[in-house]
Amino acid sequence: MLWTPILALLLLPLTLVSATLETDHDKLVKLAAAGNGVIKLDENTFSLLTHPKRTWSAAIQFTAMDKRRRCNPCREFGPAWDTVAKAWTKTPTEHRNSHFFATIDFDNAQSVFQRLNLMSAPVVSVYPAAEGPRKPASGRTDPAKYDFSSGFDPAPLAEQLSHHTPIPIPYRAPINWGKIGTIAIFAAASLLFARFCKPVLTGRLVWVVMTVVPSLAFMGGLMFVQIRGSPWQMPNGQWMAQGYSNQLGKEVQMIAIIYGSLAGAFLALVLVTPYVSPARQRVQIYTLVLIIAFTYSSLLSLFRFKNRGRYSKPVPPTSR
């Protein structure tokens, strides 16, 4: 009978420690519930959450949300962290209360950041259970860091943290209404295109214009001007530069118009004129020949200006 009181005295410290740990766990459960799944930590609650004899695990976000810290990654990652923590609140109580999500801000616990040698943010560390049935089989209780190589999206965060929780985090990506709206608009535009625009775009004339206009622009030197970054015209208003190694933007437009006029006149003379009435044939021939002569004369004038004084033989008189 004498050993009974002595044994009770010896077991009293263990009983007190067990009661204290249970009380600490209850505090963490209440703090998590009050923060919508996220415990807001300071120096004291951080020590409580990372107690060396903890029977729970915890994922802690180290951040610096104050605007003075200018931590843009912290503000970008914060919503993803809160979303995953909120998803964890939907798990059954026995699992939810054995793993906690927490956030500790630099301005609320600078000593913690200094003690852990944290020089940047955000940082996510997962503290496994140190005792109890959820203690890792390897016996290692050092915190593990989250890999941000997948970015700040909540989906990879939930996937990685699920390796440390009792059950997978039930995160589901929200419905992307913007993407759905874009698809709906694209589908409606496709129907309108098939109904009204398709007959136009399948017409021969449209494809002729879409083919000929870029061809004329490139023949006029558009690519050369774009690569060289040439101006549209000179400050004095001159729109043509001397020498074949120089060219202005307006010059491309004029040369393309000249080439297009020559090509159009020759095509009309060959493909259209033979099939009209004799009276109209004579008018068209005279008109088209004059257009060809004038346009070709203008083209020679441009060539002479571009290569002034370098022709080995005299150039026939041309209109200016």
TASULRA-V502166 format. One line per field, one symbol per residue. phi: phi as a letter, one per 40 degrees, with the letter a starting at -180 (. if undefined). psi: psi as a letter, one per 30 degrees, with the letter a starting at -180 (. if undefined). Layout:
phi->???
psi->???
This chain:
phi->.ccccccccccccccccccccccccccccccccccfgbcccbcccccccbdcbcbbbabbccaacccccfccdccccdcccccccccccccddccccbabbabbcdccacccccccfcbaacbbbbccccagcccdccgcbccbccccccgbcccccccccccbcdbdcccbcccccccccccccccccccccccbcddccccccccccccccccccccchcccccccgcccacdcgcbbbcgccbabccccccccccccccccccccccbbdcbbcdccdcccccccccccccccccccccccccbcgbccbccddbcb
psi->fffeeeeeeefeeeeeeeeeeeeeeeeeeeeeefghfkkjlaeefeeeehkfgkgllkkkkjlifkfffhieeefefeeeeeeeeeefffllefeeggkkklkkkeffieeeeeeghjflllkkkjjlkflafgkkfffkgkkkkkjgfgagkfeeeeeefffflelkkhkkklkieeeeeeeeeeeeeeeeeeeefeeefgkeeeeeefeeeeeeeeefgeeeeeefhklellfgfkgkklkfgkklefeeeeeeeeeeeeeeeeeeeefeefglleefeeeeeeeeeeeeeeeeeeeeeeeeeehkgfkflkklklk.
